[in-house]
Amino acid sequence: MPLIETKPDALAKVYAHAVFEAAEQAEGTSPEVVLGQLEDLLEIARDNRSFNELLASRLIDSEKRDESLVRMLEGKCDQLTCSFIRQLNAKGRLGHLIPIVGALDELVQSRFGRIEVDVFTASPMSPEALDGVKHKLSESLGKEVIIHPYTDSTMLGGIKIRMGDQLIDASVQADLRTLRDNLLRNGGARVRGQSGGMIDS
């Protein structure tokens, strides 16, 4: 069973807060350093099926996995990063590593006044258009905005913006849904009004 690509949830945020606070208090490291090392591990796991299985498989004994992790990570990661990975293994939470790293990334970005935003459009946006969106969001949020542009071929047009758990949907589909709902609601009211008039007459 491979690592699952999911968004940060409540459990992920608990672990992310714990390692963030530990990294702030530890000497010789920082939350950004730990985050970078964890992201490097995820990249290796995405590219290497065997390492992915080592992290995620429930069939591997936790003690044997711990021995493998120590051999692979000691001397290559900060002590805190290595200890955190081993703790996740001991708690049976290594399969939750992707949302944990995602939650830690949000904490680090927030700590330094940054926010990551996913922007979805039907076709690739020009650099000028992306800069315009970034400028408007930065002014609105009062933070440095880091934009990740994505192309969604299912969109008819418009734009969708995702910031953490919040989704701003200004796509054509959203406009059409709003129009449909308004027609159904207002149309139903008109029908009821006409029916009432017929009964009164």
GUFI-782648 format. One record per residue: residue number from 1; residue in three letters; x, y, z of N, C-alpha, C in turn. Coordinates in Angstrom, 2 decimals. Example, Ala and Ser with C-alpha at 12.3 -4.5 7.8 and 13.67 -1.06 7.14 Angstrom:
! residues 2
ATOM   i  aa   neast  nnorth     nup  caeast canorth    caup   ceast  cnorth     cup
ATOM   1 ala   13.19   -5.69    7.80   12.30   -4.50    7.80   13.20   -3.30    7.80
ATOM   2 ser   12.85   -2.25    7.08   13.67   -1.06    7.14   12.90    0.03    7.87
END
This chain:
! residues 201
ATOM   i  aa   neast  nnorth     nup  caeast canorth    caup   ceast  cnorth     cup
ATOM   1 met    0.86   -1.20    0.00    0.00    0.00    0.00    0.89    1.24    0.00
ATOM   2 pro    0.83    2.08   -1.02    1.69    3.26   -1.09    1.20    4.38   -0.19
ATOM   3 leu    2.07    5.37    0.00    1.66    6.57    0.73    0.51    7.23   -0.01
ATOM   4 ile   -0.47    7.72    0.73   -1.67    8.29    0.13   -1.55    9.81    0.08
ATOM   5 glu   -1.79   10.36   -1.10   -1.75   11.82   -1.29   -3.06   12.42   -0.79
ATOM   6 thr   -3.04   12.96    0.42   -4.23   13.57    1.00   -3.87   14.93    1.60
ATOM   7 lys   -4.89   15.73    1.80   -4.72   17.04    2.41   -4.56   16.89    3.94
ATOM   8 pro   -3.93   17.87    4.59   -3.77   17.82    6.04   -5.10   17.72    6.77
ATOM   9 asp   -5.17   16.82    7.72   -6.36   16.68    8.55   -6.00   16.99   10.00
ATOM  10 ala   -6.94   16.77   10.91   -6.71   17.13   12.32   -5.52   16.37   12.90
ATOM  11 leu   -5.41   15.09   12.59   -4.30   14.28   13.10   -2.97   14.80   12.58
ATOM  12 ala   -2.93   15.10   11.28   -1.69   15.61   10.68   -1.27   16.91   11.34
ATOM  13 lys   -2.22   17.76   11.66   -1.90   19.05   12.26   -1.35   18.90   13.67
ATOM  14 val   -1.80   17.87   14.39   -1.28   17.62   15.74    0.20   17.27   15.67
ATOM  15 tyr    0.55   16.34   14.78    1.95   15.94   14.63    2.80   17.08   14.08
ATOM  16 ala    2.24   17.84   13.15    2.97   18.96   12.56    3.29   20.01   13.63
ATOM  17 his    2.32   20.32   14.48    2.55   21.29   15.55    3.65   20.78   16.50
ATOM  18 ala    3.62   19.49   16.80    4.61   18.93   17.72    6.02   19.06   17.18
ATOM  19 val    6.23   18.68   15.92    7.59   18.75   15.37    7.99   20.20   15.09
ATOM  20 phe    7.04   21.06   14.78    7.33   22.49   14.57    7.87   23.10   15.86
ATOM  21 glu    7.18   22.85   16.97    7.60   23.41   18.24    8.94   22.83   18.68
ATOM  22 ala    9.14   21.53   18.44   10.41   20.90   18.80   11.56   21.49   17.99
ATOM  23 ala   11.32   21.76   16.72   12.35   22.32   15.85   12.69   23.76   16.25
ATOM  24 glu   11.71   24.51   16.73   11.97   25.88   17.16   12.84   25.91   18.41
ATOM  25 gln   12.68   24.90   19.26   13.41   24.86   20.52   14.77   24.16   20.41
ATOM  26 ala   14.94   23.34   19.39   16.17   22.57   19.25   17.31   23.44   18.74
ATOM  27 glu   18.52   23.09   19.13   19.70   23.80   18.66   20.20   23.17   17.36
ATOM  28 gly   20.67   24.00   16.45   21.28   23.50   15.23   20.32   23.11   14.14
ATOM  29 thr   19.04   23.41   14.33   18.06   23.10   13.29   16.96   24.15   13.35
ATOM  30 ser   15.95   23.99   12.50   14.83   24.94   12.46   13.65   24.24   11.80
ATOM  31 pro   12.44   24.80   11.95   11.29   24.19   11.27   11.48   24.10    9.76
ATOM  32 glu   12.12   25.11    9.16   12.34   25.08    7.71   13.29   23.95    7.31
ATOM  33 val   14.32   23.72    8.10   15.27   22.64    7.80   14.58   21.28    7.90
ATOM  34 val   13.82   21.07    8.97   13.10   19.81    9.15   12.10   19.60    8.02
ATOM  35 leu   11.38   20.66    7.68   10.41   20.57    6.58   11.12   20.17    5.29
ATOM  36 gly   12.24   20.81    4.99   12.96   20.49    3.76   13.42   19.05    3.72
ATOM  37 gln   13.88   18.53    4.85   14.34   17.14    4.89   13.17   16.16    4.74
ATOM  38 leu   12.04   16.48    5.35   10.86   15.62    5.21   10.34   15.65    3.77
ATOM  39 glu   10.38   16.82    3.15    9.95   16.92    1.75   10.89   16.13    0.84
ATOM  40 asp   12.19   16.13    1.16   13.14   15.33    0.39   12.82   13.84    0.51
ATOM  41 leu   12.45   13.41    1.70   12.09   12.01    1.90   10.85   11.63    1.10
ATOM  42 leu    9.90   12.55    1.05    8.69   12.29    0.26    9.01   12.18   -1.22
ATOM  43 glu    9.92   13.02   -1.69   10.30   12.97   -3.10   10.96   11.63   -3.42
ATOM  44 ile   11.80   11.15   -2.51   12.43    9.84   -2.70   11.36    8.75   -2.73
ATOM  45 ala   10.38    8.85   -1.81    9.32    7.85   -1.74    8.47    7.85   -3.00
ATOM  46 arg    8.26    9.02   -3.59    7.47    9.09   -4.82    8.21    8.47   -5.99
ATOM  47 asp    9.54    8.57   -5.97   10.35    8.05   -7.08   10.80    6.61   -6.89
ATOM  48 asn   10.81    6.16   -5.62   11.33    4.84   -5.30   10.24    3.99   -4.65
ATOM  49 arg    9.74    3.02   -5.40    8.61    2.21   -4.92    8.98    1.43   -3.67
ATOM  50 ser   10.21    0.92   -3.59   10.62    0.13   -2.44   10.62    0.97   -1.17
ATOM  51 phe   11.14    2.19   -1.28   11.16    3.08   -0.11    9.74    3.49    0.26
ATOM  52 asn    8.90    3.71   -0.73    7.50    4.05   -0.48    6.82    2.93    0.32
ATOM  53 glu    7.06    1.69   -0.10    6.47    0.54    0.59    7.02    0.40    2.01
ATOM  54 leu    8.30    0.72    2.16    8.91    0.65    3.49    8.20    1.58    4.45
ATOM  55 leu    7.87    2.77    3.98    7.19    3.75    4.82    5.73    3.41    5.07
ATOM  56 ala    5.05    2.91    4.05    3.59    2.82    4.12    3.05    1.44    4.45
ATOM  57 ser    3.78    0.39    4.14    3.23   -0.96    4.27    2.94   -1.33    5.72
ATOM  58 arg    1.76   -1.87    5.95    1.38   -2.34    7.28    1.85   -3.77    7.53
ATOM  59 leu    2.40   -4.39    6.51    2.88   -5.77    6.64    4.29   -5.85    7.21
ATOM  60 ile    5.00   -4.72    7.21    6.36   -4.71    7.72    6.34   -4.47    9.22
ATOM  61 asp    7.06   -5.31    9.97    7.14   -5.15   11.42    7.80   -3.81   11.76
ATOM  62 ser    7.22   -3.10   12.72    7.70   -1.75   13.04    9.15   -1.77   13.53
ATOM  63 glu    9.54   -2.81   14.25   10.91   -2.87   14.75   11.90   -3.07   13.61
ATOM  64 lys   11.56   -3.94   12.67   12.43   -4.15   11.50   12.49   -2.89   10.64
ATOM  65 arg   11.34   -2.21   10.50   11.32   -0.97    9.73   12.19    0.08   10.43
ATOM  66 asp   12.13    0.12   11.77   12.93    1.08   12.50   14.42    0.85   12.25
ATOM  67 glu   14.83   -0.40   12.22   16.24   -0.71   11.96   16.65   -0.21   10.57
ATOM  68 ser   15.76   -0.40    9.60   16.05    0.06    8.24   16.12    1.58    8.17
ATOM  69 leu   15.20    2.23    8.88   15.17    3.70    8.87   16.43    4.28    9.50
ATOM  70 val   16.89    3.66   10.60   18.10    4.14   11.25   19.29    4.02   10.31
ATOM  71 arg   19.42    2.89    9.64   20.53    2.69    8.71   20.49    3.71    7.57
ATOM  72 met   19.28    4.02    7.10   19.14    4.91    5.95   19.27    6.39    6.30
ATOM  73 leu   18.80    6.78    7.49   18.65    8.20    7.79   19.74    8.78    8.67
ATOM  74 glu   20.31    7.98    9.56   21.30    8.53   10.48   22.50    9.07    9.72
ATOM  75 gly   22.87   10.29   10.06   23.98   10.95    9.40   23.57   11.67    8.13
ATOM  76 lys   22.35   11.46    7.66   21.87   12.11    6.45   20.77   13.13    6.74
ATOM  77 cys   20.16   13.02    7.90   19.13   13.97    8.34   19.51   14.50    9.72
ATOM  78 asp   18.92   15.63   10.08   19.06   16.11   11.45   18.54   15.06   12.42
ATOM  79 gln   19.08   15.10   13.63   18.64   14.14   14.65   17.14   14.26   14.90
ATOM  80 leu   16.63   15.49   14.89   15.21   15.70   15.15   14.36   15.07   14.04
ATOM  81 thr   14.77   15.25   12.80   14.02   14.68   11.68   14.01   13.16   11.77
ATOM  82 cys   15.17   12.59   12.05   15.28   11.14   12.18   14.41   10.63   13.33
ATOM  83 ser   14.47   11.32   14.47   13.68   10.91   15.63   12.18   11.01   15.35
ATOM  84 phe   11.80   12.05   14.61   10.39   12.23   14.29    9.88   11.10   13.39
ATOM  85 ile   10.66   10.73   12.38   10.27    9.64   11.50   10.15    8.33   12.29
ATOM  86 arg   11.09    8.12   13.18   11.05    6.89   13.99    9.84    6.89   14.94
ATOM  87 gln    9.49    8.07   15.45    8.32    8.16   16.32    7.04    7.86   15.54
ATOM  88 leu    6.96    8.40   14.32    5.79    8.10   13.49    5.69    6.61   13.22
ATOM  89 asn    6.82    5.97   13.01    6.83    4.52   12.80    6.34    3.79   14.04
ATOM  90 ala    6.83    4.20   15.20    6.42    3.55   16.45    4.93    3.71   16.73
ATOM  91 lys    4.37    4.85   16.28    2.94    5.12   16.50    2.07    4.56   15.37
ATOM  92 gly    2.71    3.97   14.35    1.94    3.44   13.22    1.37    4.54   12.34
ATOM  93 arg    2.07    5.69   12.26    1.55    6.85   11.50    2.40    7.22   10.30
ATOM  94 leu    3.37    6.39    9.93    4.21    6.73    8.80    3.41    6.85    7.50
ATOM  95 gly    2.36    6.06    7.37    1.51    6.15    6.18    0.79    7.48    6.07
ATOM  96 his    0.82    8.25    7.16    0.16    9.57    7.21    1.17   10.69    6.95
ATOM  97 leu    2.35   10.34    6.45    3.44   11.31    6.35    3.11   12.46    5.41
ATOM  98 ile    2.45   12.19    4.29    2.19   13.26    3.31    1.32   14.38    3.91
ATOM  99 pro    0.18   14.09    4.52   -0.59   15.20    5.12    0.12   15.86    6.30
ATOM 100 ile    0.95   15.11    7.02    1.72   15.71    8.12    2.70   16.73    7.58
ATOM 101 val    3.40   16.38    6.52    4.35   17.32    5.90    3.60   18.52    5.32
ATOM 102 gly    2.42   18.27    4.76    1.60   19.37    4.25    1.20   20.33    5.35
ATOM 103 ala    0.82   19.79    6.51    0.43   20.64    7.64    1.64   21.40    8.18
ATOM 104 leu    2.80   20.76    8.20    4.01   21.43    8.65    4.39   22.57    7.70
ATOM 105 asp    4.21   22.34    6.41    4.50   23.38    5.43    3.61   24.60    5.66
ATOM 106 glu    2.34   24.38    5.97    1.43   25.49    6.23    1.89   26.28    7.46
ATOM 107 leu    2.36   25.58    8.48    2.84   26.25    9.69    4.08   27.09    9.40
ATOM 108 val    5.00   26.53    8.64    6.23   27.24    8.32    5.93   28.49    7.48
ATOM 109 gln    5.06   28.33    6.48    4.71   29.48    5.63    4.03   30.57    6.45
ATOM 110 ser    3.14   30.17    7.35    2.43   31.14    8.19    3.41   31.84    9.13
ATOM 111 arg    4.36   31.09    9.64    5.36   31.66   10.58    6.14   32.79    9.93
ATOM 112 phe    6.40   32.68    8.65    7.18   33.69    7.96    6.32   34.62    7.10
ATOM 113 gly    5.03   34.66    7.42    4.14   35.59    6.74    3.85   35.23    5.30
ATOM 114 arg    3.91   33.94    4.99    3.64   33.49    3.63    2.43   32.57    3.63
ATOM 115 ile    1.79   32.48    2.47    0.68   31.55    2.30    0.74   30.96    0.90
ATOM 116 glu    0.55   29.65    0.81    0.59   28.98   -0.48   -0.83   28.87   -1.03
ATOM 117 val   -0.97   29.20   -2.30   -2.29   29.23   -2.94   -2.24   28.40   -4.21
ATOM 118 asp   -3.22   27.51   -4.37   -3.37   26.74   -5.61   -4.36   27.46   -6.51
ATOM 119 val   -3.95   27.70   -7.75   -4.80   28.40   -8.71   -5.10   27.45   -9.87
ATOM 120 phe   -6.39   27.23  -10.14   -6.82   26.32  -11.20   -7.51   27.11  -12.31
ATOM 121 thr   -7.10   26.86  -13.55   -7.74   27.48  -14.70   -7.87   26.44  -15.81
ATOM 122 ala   -8.73   26.72  -16.78   -8.97   25.77  -17.87   -7.75   25.64  -18.78
ATOM 123 ser   -6.99   26.71  -18.92   -5.78   26.71  -19.74   -4.69   27.45  -18.98
ATOM 124 pro   -3.44   27.22  -19.32   -2.34   27.85  -18.59   -2.45   29.38  -18.59
ATOM 125 met   -2.19   29.97  -17.43   -2.22   31.43  -17.31   -0.87   32.01  -17.71
ATOM 126 ser   -0.90   33.19  -18.29    0.35   33.87  -18.64    1.03   34.35  -17.36
ATOM 127 pro    2.35   34.56  -17.41    3.05   35.09  -16.24    2.46   36.41  -15.76
ATOM 128 glu    2.01   37.25  -16.69    1.42   38.53  -16.31    0.12   38.32  -15.54
ATOM 129 ala   -0.71   37.38  -16.00   -1.97   37.10  -15.32   -1.72   36.53  -13.92
ATOM 130 leu   -0.75   35.64  -13.80   -0.41   35.06  -12.50    0.08   36.14  -11.54
ATOM 131 asp    0.90   37.05  -12.05    1.39   38.15  -11.22    0.23   39.02  -10.74
ATOM 132 gly   -0.77   39.22  -11.62   -1.93   40.01  -11.23   -2.72   39.35  -10.12
ATOM 133 val   -2.92   38.04  -10.24   -3.64   37.29   -9.20   -2.85   37.33   -7.89
ATOM 134 lys   -1.53   37.13   -8.00   -0.68   37.14   -6.81   -0.73   38.49   -6.11
ATOM 135 his   -0.68   39.57   -6.88   -0.71   40.91   -6.29   -2.03   41.18   -5.57
ATOM 136 lys   -3.13   40.82   -6.20   -4.45   41.04   -5.58   -4.62   40.23   -4.31
ATOM 137 leu   -4.17   38.97   -4.34   -4.27   38.12   -3.15   -3.38   38.63   -2.03
ATOM 138 ser   -2.17   39.08   -2.38   -1.25   39.61   -1.37   -1.84   40.83   -0.69
ATOM 139 glu   -2.46   41.71   -1.49   -3.09   42.90   -0.92   -4.25   42.53   -0.02
ATOM 140 ser   -5.03   41.55   -0.45   -6.22   41.15    0.31   -5.86   40.43    1.60
ATOM 141 leu   -4.84   39.56    1.55   -4.50   38.72    2.69   -3.45   39.35    3.60
ATOM 142 gly   -2.73   40.33    3.08   -1.68   40.93    3.87   -0.50   40.01    4.09
ATOM 143 lys   -0.29   39.07    3.17    0.81   38.12    3.28    1.47   37.94    1.92
ATOM 144 glu    2.69   37.42    1.96    3.36   37.07    0.72    2.71   35.80    0.17
ATOM 145 val    2.22   35.86   -1.03    1.50   34.74   -1.63    2.43   33.94   -2.55
ATOM 146 ile    2.45   32.64   -2.34    3.20   31.73   -3.21    2.18   30.96   -4.03
ATOM 147 ile    2.18   31.18   -5.33    1.16   30.61   -6.20    1.65   29.32   -6.86
ATOM 148 his    0.76   28.32   -6.84    1.01   27.07   -7.56   -0.08   26.96   -8.63
ATOM 149 pro    0.24   27.24   -9.89   -0.78   27.19  -10.95   -1.02   25.76  -11.45
ATOM 150 tyr   -2.28   25.44  -11.69   -2.65   24.13  -12.23   -3.64   24.33  -13.37
ATOM 151 thr   -3.61   23.42  -14.32   -4.57   23.43  -15.42   -5.57   22.30  -15.21
ATOM 152 asp   -6.85   22.65  -15.24   -7.93   21.68  -15.06   -8.76   21.65  -16.34
ATOM 153 ser   -8.60   20.59  -17.12   -9.27   20.51  -18.42  -10.78   20.36  -18.30
ATOM 154 thr  -11.28   20.03  -17.10  -12.72   19.88  -16.91  -13.42   21.23  -16.73
ATOM 155 met  -12.63   22.29  -16.51  -13.22   23.62  -16.32  -13.58   24.23  -17.67
ATOM 156 leu  -14.69   24.94  -17.71  -15.09   25.64  -18.93  -14.41   27.00  -19.05
ATOM 157 gly  -14.03   27.56  -17.93  -13.39   28.86  -17.90  -13.41   29.41  -16.49
ATOM 158 gly  -12.94   30.63  -16.31  -12.91   31.22  -14.98  -11.71   30.74  -14.19
ATOM 159 ile  -11.82   30.80  -12.87  -10.69   30.47  -12.00  -11.18   29.91  -10.68
ATOM 160 lys  -10.41   28.98  -10.12  -10.66   28.47   -8.78   -9.39   28.67   -7.97
ATOM 161 ile   -9.55   29.12   -6.73   -8.42   29.40   -5.86   -8.60   28.62   -4.56
ATOM 162 arg   -7.57   27.85   -4.21   -7.64   27.07   -2.96   -6.53   27.52   -2.02
ATOM 163 met   -6.94   27.90   -0.80   -6.01   28.29    0.25   -6.27   27.41    1.46
ATOM 164 gly   -5.45   26.40    1.65   -5.69   25.46    2.74   -7.00   24.72    2.52
ATOM 165 asp   -7.92   24.86    3.48   -9.22   24.20    3.37  -10.25   25.06    2.66
ATOM 166 gln   -9.91   26.29    2.33  -10.87   27.22    1.71  -10.76   27.19    0.19
ATOM 167 leu  -11.90   27.08   -0.46  -11.96   27.08   -1.92  -12.81   28.25   -2.40
ATOM 168 ile  -12.23   29.09   -3.24  -12.95   30.19   -3.87  -13.21   29.79   -5.32
ATOM 169 asp  -14.46   29.55   -5.65  -14.82   29.02   -6.96  -15.46   30.12   -7.82
ATOM 170 ala  -14.67   30.66   -8.74  -15.18   31.67   -9.68  -15.14   31.11  -11.09
ATOM 171 ser  -15.35   29.80  -11.20  -15.34   29.15  -12.51  -16.67   29.36  -13.22
ATOM 172 val  -16.67   29.09  -14.51  -17.90   29.18  -15.29  -18.93   28.18  -14.76
ATOM 173 gln  -18.46   26.99  -14.37  -19.39   25.99  -13.83  -20.10   26.52  -12.59
ATOM 174 ala  -19.34   27.22  -11.73  -19.96   27.77  -10.51  -21.02   28.80  -10.87
ATOM 175 asp  -20.71   29.66  -11.86  -21.69   30.66  -12.30  -22.94   29.99  -12.85
ATOM 176 leu  -22.75   28.90  -13.61  -23.89   28.19  -14.19  -24.72   27.52  -13.10
ATOM 177 arg  -24.04   26.99  -12.09  -24.77   26.37  -10.98  -25.60   27.41  -10.24
ATOM 178 thr  -25.00   28.60  -10.02  -25.73   29.66   -9.34  -26.94   30.10  -10.16
ATOM 179 leu  -26.74   30.24  -11.47  -27.83   30.62  -12.36  -28.94   29.57  -12.32
ATOM 180 arg  -28.56   28.31  -12.38  -29.54   27.22  -12.34  -30.33   27.26  -11.04
ATOM 181 asp  -29.61   27.41   -9.90  -30.27   27.43   -8.60  -31.24   28.61   -8.50
ATOM 182 asn  -30.80   29.77   -9.03  -31.67   30.94   -9.00  -32.92   30.73   -9.84
ATOM 183 leu  -32.74   30.11  -11.02  -33.88   29.85  -11.89  -34.86   28.88  -11.23
ATOM 184 leu  -34.31   27.84  -10.61  -35.17   26.87   -9.96  -35.91   27.50   -8.79
ATOM 185 arg  -35.18   28.30   -8.00  -35.80   28.91   -6.83  -36.82   29.97   -7.24
ATOM 186 asn  -36.41   30.88   -8.11  -37.32   31.96   -8.52  -38.43   31.44   -9.42
ATOM 187 gly  -38.09   30.48  -10.26  -39.12   29.89  -11.12  -40.18   29.20  -10.31
ATOM 188 gly  -39.74   28.49   -9.26  -40.70   27.80   -8.40  -41.60   28.79   -7.69
ATOM 189 ala  -41.01   29.93   -7.28  -41.82   30.95   -6.59  -42.86   31.52   -7.53
ATOM 190 arg  -42.44   31.76   -8.81  -43.39   32.31   -9.78  -44.53   31.32  -10.05
ATOM 191 val  -44.18   30.03  -10.14  -45.21   29.02  -10.39  -46.20   28.98   -9.23
ATOM 192 arg  -45.65   29.06   -7.99  -46.56   29.03   -6.84  -47.45   30.29   -6.82
ATOM 193 gly  -46.84   31.43   -7.23  -47.64   32.66   -7.25  -48.74   32.59   -8.28
ATOM 194 gln  -48.43   32.03   -9.46  -49.44   31.90  -10.49  -50.53   30.93  -10.07
ATOM 195 ser  -50.15   29.86   -9.38  -51.14   28.89   -8.92  -52.06   29.53   -7.90
ATOM 196 gly  -51.42   30.34   -7.02  -52.25   31.01   -6.00  -53.25   31.96   -6.65
ATOM 197 gly  -52.80   32.66   -7.72  -53.69   33.59   -8.42  -54.84   32.87   -9.06
ATOM 198 met  -54.58   31.71   -9.62  -55.64   30.92  -10.27  -56.66   30.45   -9.26
ATOM 199 ile  -56.16   30.07   -8.08  -57.09   29.60   -7.04  -57.96   30.76   -6.54
ATOM 200 asp  -57.32   31.93   -6.34  -58.07   33.08   -5.84  -59.13   33.51   -6.83
ATOM 201 ser  -58.85   33.38   -8.13  -59.81   33.82   -9.14  -60.92   32.79   -9.26
END
